[in-house]
C-alpha cells in the first residue's frame, strides 16, 4: 500500500534531463585499476591432473582388454544366472544377506553424516563466542 503511494508521487513529478556531459564526467572520476592477467598454479595443475587421470584410465582399459580372457562375457552371464537362481531358490538367505548389506550401508552413511556435521557444529560454537 505504501509503495503504490510512493510510485504515484514519483510519477507525478516531472523528470529533468541530465546536464550535458554528466555521464562522462562521472565516469572520468571513477578509478579503474588495470588488471593484469596471470595464470595461477591451479590453472595449470588441474588440467594436467585430469589429462593424466584420463590417460591412465584409458591405458588401464586397453591393458585390461588386451590381457582379458576372451570367454569372460559368457562366464559373467552364467555367474549372474547362478546368482539369480540362488536368490530364487533360497529367498531367506538372500534377504538375510540384503539385510546385512542394508544395515552396513546405513551405518556407513550415518557415520559419514556425523563426521560431516562435527566440524560444522564446532565451527558454529567457535563463531558464537
C-alpha positions in Angstrom: 0.0 0.0 0.0 2.8 2.4 0.9 4.8 1.5 -2.3 1.9 2.5 -4.6 1.7 5.9 -2.9 5.4 6.5 -3.4 5.1 5.3 -7.0 2.2 7.7 -7.7 4.1 10.6 -6.1 7.2 9.9 -8.1 5.3 9.5 -11.4 3.5 12.9 -10.8 6.9 14.8 -10.7 8.5 15.9 -13.9 11.7 14.2 -14.9 14.5 16.6 -15.7 17.1 15.5 -18.2 20.7 15.2 -17.1 23.1 18.0 -17.8 25.3 17.8 -20.9 28.4 15.6 -20.3 27.3 14.4 -16.9 27.9 10.7 -17.5 31.4 11.3 -19.0 32.5 13.5 -16.1 31.3 10.9 -13.5 33.0 8.0 -15.3 36.2 10.1 -15.5 36.2 10.3 -11.7 35.9 6.5 -11.3 39.2 4.9 -10.8 39.7 1.6 -12.6 42.9 -0.2 -11.8 44.5 -2.1 -14.7 44.2 -5.8 -14.1 47.0 -7.9 -15.4 46.0 -11.4 -16.5 48.1 -14.1 -14.8 47.9 -17.9 -14.6 47.9 -19.4 -11.2 49.2 -22.8 -10.2 45.7 -24.4 -10.2 45.1 -23.1 -13.8 47.8 -25.4 -14.9 47.7 -28.2 -12.3 44.0 -29.1 -12.7 44.0 -29.7 -16.5 47.3 -31.6 -16.1 45.9 -33.8 -13.4 42.7 -34.5 -15.3 44.6 -35.2 -18.5 46.9 -37.6 -16.7 44.0 -39.3 -14.9 42.1 -39.8 -18.2 45.2 -41.2 -19.9 45.8 -43.6 -17.0 42.2 -44.8 -17.1 42.4 -45.3 -20.9 45.7 -47.1 -20.6 44.3 -49.3 -17.9 41.3 -50.1 -20.0 43.5 -51.0 -23.0 45.7 -53.2 -20.8 42.7 -55.0 -19.3 41.1 -55.5 -22.7 44.3 -57.0 -24.1 45.0 -59.3 -21.2 41.4 -60.3 -20.6 40.1 -63.8 -21.1 38.1 -63.9 -24.3 35.4 -66.0 -22.7 34.6 -63.6 -19.9 31.2 -62.4 -21.2 29.6 -65.9 -21.2 31.2 -66.7 -17.8 29.9 -63.4 -16.4 26.4 -64.1 -17.7 26.5 -67.6 -16.2 27.6 -66.1 -12.9 24.6 -63.7 -12.9 22.2 -66.5 -13.8 23.6 -68.7 -11.0 23.3 -65.8 -8.5 19.7 -65.2 -9.6 18.9 -68.9 -9.3 20.3 -69.0 -5.7 18.3 -65.9 -4.8 15.1 -67.5 -6.1 15.9 -70.9 -4.6 16.9 -69.6 -1.1 15.0 -66.3 -0.6 15.6 -66.3 3.1 19.4 -66.3 2.6 19.2 -63.5 0.0 17.1 -61.4 2.3 19.4 -62.0 5.2 22.4 -61.0 3.1 20.5 -58.0 1.8 19.6 -57.0 5.4 23.3 -57.1 6.4 24.3 -55.1 3.3 21.5 -52.6 4.0 22.4 -52.2 7.7 26.1 -51.8 6.8 25.3 -49.1 4.2 23.0 -47.3 6.6 25.8 -47.4 9.3 28.4 -46.1 6.9 26.0 -43.3 5.8 25.2 -42.4 9.4 28.9 -42.4 10.3 29.6 -40.2 7.3 26.8 -37.8 8.3 28.1 -37.5 11.8 31.7 -36.9 10.6 30.4 -34.2 8.2 28.4 -32.5 10.9 31.0 -32.4 13.7 33.1 -29.7 12.0 30.0 -27.6 11.3 29.0 -27.9 14.9 32.5 -26.9 16.1 32.6 -24.0 13.7 29.2 -22.7 14.9 30.4 -23.0 18.5 33.6 -21.1 17.7 31.8 -18.3 15.8 29.3 -17.7 18.6 32.0 -16.8 21.1 
